[in-house]
């Protein structure tokens, strides 16, 4: 087990597992099988913190831990002073071919180790304080220094520094409503009051073409505000395989553009991570539809997974087997026991042998497909640990039913099973 976790974070992790979701914090407590990536991830974060940029793609089947990996990386990055934004790509709410929407969702989820989402305004305020302090030290005007710091941004998105200057004026004038409106506009929100934009001298809303310029502006602000950089996670990009062919072509081109901008050094301080299934990277409806993108992301996975190159553009997650499930269960049990008086009794009841039998039973309830078992295994495990703690006479071997019902499975879990894999209790 890693370092001790606070009671609040322990509660957050266990509550997320009870809901069947990936926790937002403390993922080092649950990281199993990721040790082979740690050294290179730390090196890459160091490159980005020094003003570089990095792109990485993570591939794996459902249940292999892609979302967990992304949040684990984000958690490590926040401990190093990075801001983190996570966007779930889907064809309705956040289509990849509409970068203005991707940017808006990024801002909505933007957080740091000390500031919860959305942290844009606190970051802006910290940055302006730094500008004012530096201007006084250097004996120059605040507006002059502001222009210098945003000069590179102004070439691609001149309205970004205009809005920043107007935001500063509104703060100085005590116009909090106007300042709130401008923060919303800088965050890509539509429908900001026309009067606010008129006072700021700006027009319209953020569009696809300005989105990348605003991302550069955000990176500049984050850097000056004392952050190491930004980890931007685009999760579940494989969903673009299900959209219309014209929109899919635009989405793939937008992804290619992002990758090229990162590699060309136009986004200093950005670590861009995408996650997707093998079908997205190898299938006919994925990146192969755009050969230049496929070429940029090509990675040789013909070797034994033990010898995968962690420096390659793609990382492969191989998923769980029963041994890994048992190891993960042991970590969750220790986390659970760290905050209760009956820890010894819970450990004795849910011992290693119980964890193995429990893991095998959950996997068996899913037709033996261990790869799709982790979420349901953890959800059921926390439930049985709760019952053990609350009921001293409870015997999980005789008093607990592991039957998996259709209702508790996600759509992706159902899709991963065929009709013959499992007899469902409904």
RAWO-V92695 format. One line per field, one symbol per residue. ss: DSSP state (~ for helix, > for strand, _ for the rest). psi: psi as a letter, one per 20 degrees, with the letter a starting at -180 (. if undefined). A space follows every 50 residues. Layout:
ss=???
psi=???
//
This chain:
ss=______~~~~~~~~~~~~~_______~~~_____~~~~~~~~~~~~~~~_ __>>>>>>>______~~~~~~~~~~~~~~___>>>>>>_>___>____~~ ~~~~~~~~~_>________~~~~~~~~~~~~~~~~~~~___~~~~~~~~_ ~~~~~~_~~~~~~~~~~~~~~~___~~~~~~~~~~~_______~~~~~~~ _______~~~~~~~~~~~~~~~~~_____>>>>>>_~~~~~~__~~~~~~ ~~~~~~~~~~~~~______>>>>>>>_~~~~~____~~~_~~~~~~~___ ____~~~______>>>_____~~~~~~~~~~~~~~~~_____~~~~~~~_ _~~~~~~~~~~~~~~____~~~_~~~~~~~~~~~~~~~~~_____~~~~_ _____~~~__~~~~~___________
psi=qaqqqqhghgggghhghhikrpqirkihhjopjjhiigghghgghhgghj jaqqpqppqqrpiikghggghgghggghijjqqppppoprighmphinhh gggghghhiprahiprqpjgghggghghggggghghhikrqghghghghj ghhhhhmhighghgghggghghijmhghgghhggghjjprkqphhghghi krqarprhhighhhhggghgggghjjqhapoopoqliihiiirqhghggh ghhhgggggghghjjimpjpoppqqrrhhhhhrhjciiinhhghghippo kirphhjqoiirhqqppiaqahghgggghhggghggiijqhkggggghgm aghggghgghgghhikkjnhhjhgghggghghghhghgginhjpohhijp pjppqhhiqrghhghiqrhihqopn.
//
